[in-house]
Amino acid sequence: RGGKKKPVKKQANKSKPHATNWGGYVLKLLKQVHPTMKISKQAMAVMVSCVEDTFERISAEAGNLHRRGDSKTLTTRDIQSAVRLVFPGELSRHAVSEGCKAVIAFKGGQEGDDDEEDEE
């Protein structure tokens, strides 16, 4: 029981899980809809909680749908189907429509970036 101690291995620098601050997005959206309106810290906390809960529900449902398929990649179709299942009726149709518009805008911005790289 003696003299030598085992060397202590240093752990790799693990980054902390990145917590997204949804408050800035909620405030940005509020200013688009009602530019003069303000929101209290307590109301913002409720909104952030609501956003996180919704995100968690959609991601869990998308994961369940993905596991049933044979693909290894989570696709926009998985997300879209999850939104249709999580949100009721008209809200799901509106959410899917807005999501499709966002994906198209995102892909349009990426294609422009690719074109610039090809020209060089």
Secondary structure, 3 states (H helix, E strand, C coil): CCCCCCCCCCCCCCCCCCCCCCHHHHHHHHHHHCCCCCCCHHHHHHHHHHHHHHHHHHHHHHHHHHHHCCCCCCCHHHHHHHHHHHCCHHHHHHHHHHHHHHHHHHHHHHHHHHHHHHHC
